[in-house]
Amino acid sequence: MLRTTQDILELRRWAEARGARPCREEESGKLMLVIPGEGEVHVCDVGWEEFEPAFLTRREVFVYDDAPGCSRCFVGSLVEAHAYVRAGCAAAADASPSLLR
């Protein structure tokens, strides 16, 4: 199930449990978590000491799947987080249209 939080400790616990590392995109500076084995195109490792204050100052939102073994997540503004969740719900509905009946 997708969950959202602005609690940096919850974010960090989730990330560390999955071996994710705090990064930012080189060009945009957007914060992100990189999961081992997933795409790492043009990112810079920043460490928690840079990631945490930036996350809090920017008032970012963390969206994540708390199901065991899931690594689906997103870091961004509240507006971006809403769009991410809506896109995920639309994809789930497309994959299982019978669930909507």
Rosetta blueprint (number, residue, H / E / L):
1 M L
2 L E
3 R E
4 T E
5 T E
6 Q L
7 D L
8 I H
9 L H
10 E H
11 L H
12 R H
13 R H
14 W H
15 A H
16 E H
17 A H
18 R L
19 G L
20 A L
21 R E
22 P E
23 C E
24 R E
25 E E
26 E L
27 E L
28 S L
29 G L
30 K L
31 L E
32 M E
33 L E
34 V E
35 I L
36 P L
37 G L
38 E L
39 G L
40 E L
41 V L
42 H L
43 V E
44 C E
45 D E
46 V L
47 G L
48 W H
49 E H
50 E H
51 F H
52 E H
53 P H
54 A H
55 F H
56 L H
57 T H
58 R L
59 R L
60 E L
61 V E
62 F E
63 V E
64 Y E
65 D E
66 D L
67 A L
68 P L
69 G L
70 C L
71 S L
72 R L
73 C E
74 F E
75 V E
76 G E
77 S L
78 L H
79 V H
80 E H
81 A H
82 H H
83 A H
84 Y H
85 V H
86 R H
87 A H
88 G H
89 C H
90 A H
91 A H
92 A H
93 A H
94 D H
95 A H
96 S L
97 P H
98 S H
99 L H
100 L H
101 R L
